[in-house]
Amino acid sequence: MADSSPTPGWYHDPRDDSILRLWDGQGWTDQTMRRADLDQPPSAEVPPEAGWRQKVTAKLAQDREIRRRQQRIVRAQATEHQVNTQRTLEGCLAIVQEAATCGAILEEEQARVQMLATARSLGGAAMEKYAMSLLDHAQSAGTVRIGSQMIGVVKAEGFFSQYARKEALTKVSTGTSITVFTDRIFQGSKFYVLDEFTSAQVYLDGEEQITQRPTLTRMALFSPLPGTALIPGLAFQKKKKNDMRHAEFHVGGHEWSISAPVDPDNLQEPRRIAQQINSAADAIARNIDRSLVNQQNAPAESADAISQLERLSNLRAQGALSDAEFEQMKAAILNQESSS
């Protein structure tokens, strides 16, 4: 986490706005100064018999002291704002961590976005960077995005790259890159939960086209007479390849879907990410099915244990089992039930 502690100096006391307290760079000291004393400019005490040089020197000293006090006030106000902002961001981080602990992915990411927006409104890009450092530190410590691992980033093919291949504005599509984690997916400011309904696919269609174009240079060089420029232009046509292929990465789940255009010559990484998404979704589905099966089997096993105990009770009542044998067999049934 980046160190953002203020430099040593006089700042507003966090507990009393009417006084200034000395900050030594590591913590608050016991040295204080009344804020009212700074608001009152120091008097330049000069004896009446002093000459003009002494009066000028005293006036300059008074002005320097006033400027120093004003600078202290400005620094104190800036530090007070910084401290309050840091406390606000720490409170926002606590909300993100609380949602992460509960496993509420959407609430966690919404609180994360709100934290960055708050930092940006309070301190601009510098404070937003500080908020990002807090979140990164918390993620490395395992208190946010708990158990979440990055799968990869699907980079969207840019406008100019597509136009350079196709040379057709109507065939160019725009999109935003997609960031994929093992339990959540992002595109811009939007975020989604990766669950058992999520699936991903990479699509590729279109083909490369070869076109013939007359060359203006050869038409001018090989046309001896006016009106004959078309003859050499058709004879020496230039071949131009237009790549009209369109590749797209698509991922969706229950009531949501997002996509991004990708470079058709670099589909290995998008396909790998799509395969990882589908594998993660299948693993989640298998875990859900396994838990449902266990829940269905649990009542049957409990009922079977009860029936065995009832039979043992009947056998003891009939005299077929002694009390010691009954207790031994009863303990074996209960141990088997607890272990399962």
C-alpha positions in Angstrom: 0.0 0.0 0.0 1.3 3.4 -1.0 2.6 5.6 1.9 0.5 8.8 1.9 1.4 10.2 5.4 1.7 14.0 5.6 5.1 15.7 6.1 6.0 16.9 9.6 4.4 20.2 10.5 1.5 22.0 12.3 -1.9 20.7 11.4 -5.5 20.8 12.6 -6.0 18.6 15.6 -8.3 15.7 14.6 -10.2 16.1 17.9 -10.3 19.9 18.3 -10.5 22.3 15.3 -9.6 25.3 17.5 -6.0 24.2 17.9 -3.1 23.0 15.8 -1.1 20.0 16.8 2.5 19.1 15.7 2.7 16.1 13.4 6.3 14.6 13.5 5.8 12.4 10.3 4.8 9.3 12.3 2.2 10.5 14.7 0.7 13.4 16.7 2.9 15.0 19.4 1.9 16.8 22.6 2.9 20.2 21.2 -0.1 22.4 20.4 -0.9 25.9 19.2 -4.1 27.9 19.3 -5.7 28.6 16.0 -6.7 32.1 17.2 -3.0 33.0 17.7 -2.4 32.3 14.0 -5.3 34.4 12.9 -3.9 37.4 14.7 -0.9 38.9 12.8 2.2 39.4 15.0 2.9 43.0 16.0 6.1 44.6 14.9 7.3 46.2 18.1 9.7 49.0 17.2 10.9 51.7 19.6 9.7 55.2 18.8 13.3 56.4 18.4 14.2 53.7 15.9 15.3 54.7 12.5 13.7 53.9 9.2 16.0 50.9 8.6 14.9 49.2 11.8 11.2 49.9 10.9 11.6 48.4 7.5 13.4 45.4 8.9 10.6 44.9 11.5 7.9 45.2 8.8 9.6 42.6 6.6 9.9 40.2 9.6 6.2 40.7 10.4 5.2 40.0 6.8 7.4 36.8 6.7 5.7 35.6 9.9 2.3 36.3 8.5 3.1 34.3 5.4 4.4 31.4 7.4 1.3 31.3 9.5 -0.9 31.4 6.4 1.0 28.5 4.9 0.6 26.5 8.2 -3.2 27.1 8.0 -3.3 26.0 4.3 -1.3 22.8 5.0 -3.4 22.1 8.1 -6.6 22.4 6.0 -5.2 20.2 3.3 -4.0 17.5 5.8 -7.4 17.6 7.5 -9.1 17.0 4.2 -6.7 14.2 3.5 -7.2 12.5 6.8 -11.0 12.8 6.5 -10.9 11.4 3.0 -8.7 8.4 4.1 -11.2 7.7 6.9 -14.1 7.8 4.4 -12.3 5.4 2.1 -11.5 3.1 5.0 -15.2 3.0 5.8 -16.0 2.2 2.1 -13.4 -0.6 2.2 -15.0 -2.1 5.3 -18.3 -2.3 3.3 -16.5 -4.1 0.4 -14.9 -6.5 2.9 -18.2 -7.2 4.6 -19.9 -8.1 1.3 -16.9 -10.3 0.3 -17.1 -12.2 3.6 -20.8 -12.9 3.0 -20.0 -14.0 -0.6 -22.3 -11.4 -2.1 -20.4 -10.8 -5.3 -22.7 -8.2 -6.9 -22.9 -6.2 -3.7 -19.1 -6.4 -3.3 -18.4 -5.1 -6.8 -21.0 -2.4 -6.4 -19.4 -1.2 -3.2 -16.0 -1.4 -4.9 -17.2 0.9 -7.8 -18.8 3.3 -5.2 -15.5 3.4 -3.3 -13.6 4.5 -6.4 -16.2 7.0 -7.4 -16.1 8.5 -3.9 -12.3 8.7 -4.0 -12.4 10.4 -7.4 -14.9 13.0 -6.2 -13.0 13.8 -3.0 -9.4 13.9 -4.4 -9.3 13.4 -8.1 -7.1 10.9 -9.8 -4.5 10.9 -7.0 -7.0 9.8 -4.4 -8.6 7.3 -6.8 -5.1 5.7 -7.2 -4.8 5.6 -3.4 -8.2 3.8 -3.2 -7.0 1.3 -5.8 -3.9 0.7 -3.6 -6.2 0.0 -0.6 -8.3 -2.5 -2.7 -5.2 -4.2 -4.2 -3.7 -4.6 -0.7 -7.0 -6.0 0.6 -7.2 -8.4 -2.3 -3.6 -9.6 -1.8 -4.5 -10.1 1.9 -7.5 -12.2 1.0 -10.2 -9.9 2.5 -11.9 -8.9 -0.8 -12.6 -11.1 -3.9 -12.1 -14.0 -1.6 -11.1 -17.1 -3.5 -11.4 -15.3 -6.9 -8.6 -15.9 -9.4 -8.2 -14.1 -12.8 -8.7 -16.2 -15.8 -7.8 -13.6 -18.4 -8.7 -10.5 -20.4 -10.5 -10.7 -23.8 -9.1 -7.6 -25.6 -11.6 -6.0 -28.0 -10.3 -5.3 -31.5 -10.2 -1.5 -32.0 -12.0 0.5 -34.6 -8.9 1.4 -36.7 -7.7 -2.2 -36.7 -11.0 -3.4 -38.1 -11.2 -0.7 -40.7 -7.6 -1.3 -41.9 -8.6 -4.9 -42.6 -12.1 -4.4 -44.1 -12.0 -0.8 -45.5 -15.8 -0.7 -44.9 -17.3 1.4 -42.2 -20.5 -0.5 -42.2 -18.6 -3.7 -41.3 -16.8 -2.2 -38.3 -18.2 -3.0 -34.8 -17.2 -1.5 -31.5 -16.9 -3.1 -28.1 -15.1 -3.1 -24.7 -12.6 -5.6 -23.4 -13.9 -8.3 -21.0 -12.1 -9.3 -17.8 -12.9 -12.8 -16.5 -12.4 -14.2 -13.0 -13.3 -17.6 -11.7 -16.5 -16.3 -10.1 -17.2 -12.9 -11.8 -17.0 -11.2 -15.2 -16.5 -7.5 -16.0 -17.1 -5.3 -19.0 -16.4 -1.7 -18.3 -18.4 -0.7 -15.2 -20.8 -3.7 -15.5 -20.2 -6.9 -13.6 -21.8 -10.3 -13.6 -21.7 -13.5 -11.5 -20.1 -16.6 -13.2 -22.5 -19.4 -12.2 -23.8 -22.7 -13.5 -25.8 -20.9 -16.2 -22.8 -19.1 -17.7 -21.4 -20.2 -21.1 -18.9 -18.7 -23.5 -18.2 -19.1 -27.2 -16.0 -17.5 -29.9 -17.6 -17.0 -33.3 -15.8 -16.5 -36.7 -17.5 -15.8 -40.0 -16.8 -14.0 -43.3 -13.8 -14.5 -45.7 -10.9 -12.7 -47.3 -11.8 -11.0 -50.6 -9.4 -10.2 -53.5 -10.4 -7.1 -55.5 -8.8 -5.7 -58.7 -8.2 -2.0 -59.0 -6.8 0.1 -61.9 -3.6 1.9 -60.9 -3.5 5.7 -61.6 0.3 5.8 -62.0 0.4 3.2 -64.8 -2.7 4.7 -66.4 -0.8 8.0 -66.7 2.5 6.5 -67.9 1.2 4.2 -70.5 -1.5 6.4 -72.1 0.2 8.1 -75.1 -3.0 9.6 -76.4 -5.8 11.5 -74.6 -8.7 9.2 -73.8 -6.6 6.0 -73.8 -5.8 5.9 -70.1 -8.3 3.2 -69.4 -6.5 0.7 -71.6 -3.3 0.4 -69.5 -5.2 0.9 -66.3 -7.2 -2.3 -67.0 -4.1 -4.1 -68.3 -2.1 -3.4 -65.1 -4.7 -3.8 -62.3 -3.6 -3.8 -58.7 -4.7 -6.7 -56.4 -6.1 -5.7 -53.0 -7.0 -8.1 -50.2 -9.9 -7.1 -47.9 -10.2 -9.2 -44.8 -14.0 -9.2 -44.2 -13.9 -11.8 -41.4 -15.6 -10.9 -38.2 -14.7 -12.6 -34.9 -16.6 -12.2 -31.7 -16.3 -13.3 -28.1 -19.6 -14.0 -26.5 -20.5 -14.9 -22.9 -23.8 -14.9 -21.2 -25.8 -16.3 -18.3 -29.3 -16.2 -16.8 -30.9 -13.0 -18.2 -27.6 -11.3 -19.3 -25.1 -11.5 -22.2 -22.1 -9.5 -23.3 -19.8 -9.6 -26.3 -16.7 -8.0 -27.8 -15.1 -8.1 -31.3 -11.8 -9.8 -31.4 -8.9 -10.1 -33.9 -9.6 -13.1 -36.2 -5.9 -13.7 -36.4 -5.5 -14.0 -32.6 -8.2 -16.3 -31.4 -6.1 -18.6 -29.2 -6.4 -16.5 -26.0 -10.2 -15.8 -26.4 -10.9 -19.5 -27.0 -8.8 -20.5 -24.0 -10.8 -18.0 -21.8 -14.1 -19.3 -23.2 -13.0 -22.9 -22.4 -12.0 -21.9 -18.8 -15.4 -20.2 -18.3 -17.3 -23.2 -19.5 -15.2 -25.5 -17.3 -15.8 -23.3 -14.2 -19.5 -23.2 -14.9 -19.6 -27.0 -15.3 -17.7 -27.4 -12.0 -20.3 -25.2 -10.2 -23.1 -27.2 -11.7 -21.5 -30.5 -10.5 -21.1 -29.2 -7.0 -24.8 -28.2 -6.9 -25.9 -31.6 -8.2 -23.7 -33.3 -5.6 -25.2 -31.3 -2.8 -28.7 -32.0 -4.0 -28.0 -35.7 -4.1 -26.6 -35.6 -0.6 -29.7 -33.8 0.7 -32.0 -36.4 -0.9 -30.0 -39.3 0.5 -29.8 -37.9 4.0 -33.5 -38.4 5.0 -33.3 -42.0 3.7 -30.2 -42.8 5.7 -31.8 -41.3 8.8 -35.0 -43.3 8.3 -32.9 -46.5 7.9 -31.1 -45.9 11.1 -34.4 -45.4 13.0 -35.8 -48.6 11.6 -32.7 -50.5 12.8 -33.0 -49.1 16.3 -36.7 -50.1 16.4 -35.9 -53.7 15.4 -33.2 -53.8 18.1 -35.7 -52.6 20.7 -38.2 -55.3 19.6 -35.5 -58.0 19.9 -34.6 -56.9 23.4 -38.2 -56.8 24.4 -38.6 -60.4 23.1 -35.6 -61.5 25.1 -33.5 -62.2 22.0 -30.9 -59.5 23.0 -29.5 -58.7 26.3 -29.2 -55.2 27.6 -25.4 -55.2 27.0 -25.8 -56.5 23.4 -28.5 -54.0 22.7 -26.4 -51.1 23.9 -23.4 -52.3 21.8 -25.4 -52.7 18.6 -27.1 -49.4 19.2 -23.8 -47.6 19.6 -22.6 -49.1 16.3 -25.6 -47.9 14.4 -25.3 -44.4 15.9 -21.6 -44.2 15.1 -22.3 -45.3 11.5 -25.0 -42.6 11.2 -22.7 -39.8 12.5 -19.8 -40.8 10.2 -22.0 -40.8 7.1 
